[in-house]
Amino acid sequence: MGGDKTIRVQAQVPAAWIRRDPLATWDPPDWRRLPTWHRSFEITVTCDGGCTPAELADRPRSYLEAVRAHHVKPRMSGDPATDEATVAPVTDLDQGELPQGGRFALLRVEKPVGTTEDYPDLFVGTCVTRRPDDEFMVVTRVAAAPDDAQTWWPVLVAACKATTIDAATPATP
């Protein structure tokens, strides 16, 4: 993908959330008072190593599998032996297809038992939107702490699933 191309994405970012430029990441107004692992909303565009429609046909599924594997083996301690031995409990909450094309997965990631490292304890959602002929994917990531399970988590999940590629964006940006 060329650096001068524009891909328009339509997203339902929660009202009053703050964009952290130049990244496509939004945080709630109180984000400075929240712990390191807190609620967030992020959009990225990638071809994840292969940019032809044939290479990308199965990429949403494999991308989501890699996200899950990353959370199971978070590798955050800085010590290879500790990282290899650490397994975070991950529960699959929901998964499926997105209306515009692509897939989503919702996970509950718990802090590994007996660890002293700053591992996250949170809900994670990843939506990989890809129209059949596109040479790119739009990846929306959302996260929420367990305290937000009844408040922000449903809002973020709906926003993740509703992120779409603008119809005017060509398949080859």
N, C-alpha and C positions, 0 to 999 in steps of 0.2 A: 504494500500500500504506500502510495506516495505521501509525503508530508504536507503537500499543498492541497489535498483533496478535502472536501467537506462531506461529512455524513451527518444528516439531521436526525436527531432522536427526540421522540416525544416521551416525556416522563412526568409522573405525578409526584413531584417532590413535596413532602409535607410543608404546609404553610409555615412561614417564619423561620425555616431552616436556613442556615448560612452556607453559602458556597465557599469552599477554600480554593481560590484560584491559585495557579492555573489548572489545578486538578478538577476533575468532574466528581468531586466529593462534597457531600453536604452533611452538616452536623446540626444537631438541635441547638437552640439559643443558649442552653446551659452547658454546652459541651466542655467548657474549661473546668467545670466543677465535677465532672464525671470521671470515673476511673479510666485507666488506659483502655480497657475493653468496654465499649459503650455502644449505644445505638448509632448507626450511621447508614448512609446511602451513597453508593458510588457507581459510576458508569464508566466503562472503558470500551474501546473498540480495538479488536485484534483479529488477526487471521491465525494466530497461535501456531506459526511455523509452516503452514501451507495455505496458499491463498486462492487456489482454484476451486470452483464449485465441487469437483470430484473429490478433492482432498478434504473439503469442509463438510461433506455430506454427513459423516458420522461424528464430526468434531464436537457438537454440543454434548452428546452422551459421554464421550471420552473425557471432555473437559470437566464435566460434573463428577466423574469417577475420580479424577485427579484431585479435585477440591476435597472430596470426602477423605481420600487417602492422606492428604495434607493435615486434616484435622485429627485423624486417628493417630498419626505419628507427627506431632507438631514440631519437633526438632528446635526447641527454643532455649535449651540450657547452655549451649555452647560446648558441651562435653559430648563427643560422639557416643561413648558407652552409655551415658545417662539417656541420651536421646533415643538410642536403639531400644533401650529397656522400657521407655515410657510409652504407654498406650492410653490415649484419652477415650473415655466412653463416648461413642457417637450414636445417636438414635436417628433413624430416618423417619421424619415426620410426614412428609408428603413428597411426591414427585410426579411429573407428567409432562405433557406437551403444552406449548404455548400457542395461542390462536394464530399468530403471524408466522410461526415456524420456530423450531428450536425446542428446548426443554428447560425445566426448572427442577430444583431440588431444595428441600427445606430440611435442615438438620438441627438437632439439639446436641451441643458439644459441652461436655462436662469436664471440669478440672480433673486430671488424673489423680487417683487416690494415692496419698502418701507423698505427693510432690511438694516441694517448697518453692519451686519456681513460679513465676507470674504467668501461669497458663490461664487461658480464658475459660470462662464459664458463661456460655451464651447461646443464643439462637442465631443461626446463620442461614441465609437464603441466597441462592445463586440462580439467576435467570439468564440463559444464553439464547438470545433472539437471533434467528438467521432465516431469511427468506430463501427459498430453494436455489435461486441463481446467484445469490450474493457471494462476493469474494471477500467477505469479512463477517465477523460476528459482533454483536453488541452484548457485552456482559454486564449485568446489573447485580451488584452485591449489596445485601442488607444485613445488618446485625442488630441484635438487641440483647440486653442483659436479662436474666431471669425476672428481675423486678418489673420489667416492661412487658411481660408475657401477655397480660390482659389489656394493655394500653397501646404501646407503640408497635409491638410485634405484628398484630393484624394489619395495621396501617401500612407498615413497611412491606409486608408480604403482598398486599394488594398493589402497592406502587411498583414492586419488582415485576410482578406478572403483567402489569399494564404498560411497561416500557416497550415502545415500538419504534421501528425505523420509519421515518417519514416517507410517505408514498412517493415523494418527488426525488428521493435519493436513488441514484442509479445503482444497479447491482455491482458495477465496476467503478468505484469512486476514483 
